[in-house]
């Protein structure tokens, strides 16, 4: 039985690869026509629990289709790529993200693990560090308490213990300081600041609508702000635990404070290619 299951998985994987190769030309042809004020594609550096779900829905809705339906299709399709009304979307697939044959793509992959093509409008949204971590905890607890299936629980479910204190002891640094780690593998504030400056756009969730308006002006799109809150669980966390968390997030607060102080958000064409 195990051998048969292995063979089926192998066949599906080979089929997915062959299909991807055959479709690549089609995606390349369609995406070559995109032009968003000089940009060829748009990529979201999706920092978890920082407004990424809302942003994904906004971009998916530009297809004229139900954004939640399209998102679910992206999650189910093996190569996480699809087209809808002339717009190509990619989710999580680093290989396709780096190829650049899409209108909009997103993933939780750190910037230092990507090789984005030239003329990519790369952007992100930041959030208060304590609120982001608490939101992550609430999401995991919501999945656990309500017995909701989600792939992330295979790994992240192990971070849950008896309370929030257990969570803080178990969550890995790259997830605790995720906003910093997305832009610096070594959690170096100066390096992260330099990498964020290379982005085409960035904003904070507390000025979400303003950030979307600026994004529209830079790309020529007409995105309408959507705010989606997914988790229904709201943990009761002690003040001393929140104080401890804020202390643990000191480097990330320093990083974001420096970003907020930067008065001029200039537009850059992002490329790691030399």
PyMOL commands that set and color helices and strands:
alter all, ss='L'
color gray80, all
select helices_A, chain A and resi 2-31+52-61+67-76+94-99+111-113+129-145+153-159+164-170+173-176+178-181+189-197+205-219+239-248+250-261
alter helices_A, ss='H'
color red, helices_A
select strands_A, chain A and resi 41-45+81-84+87-91+104-107+120-126+201-204
alter strands_A, ss='S'
color yellow, strands_A
deselect
rebuild
show_as cartoon
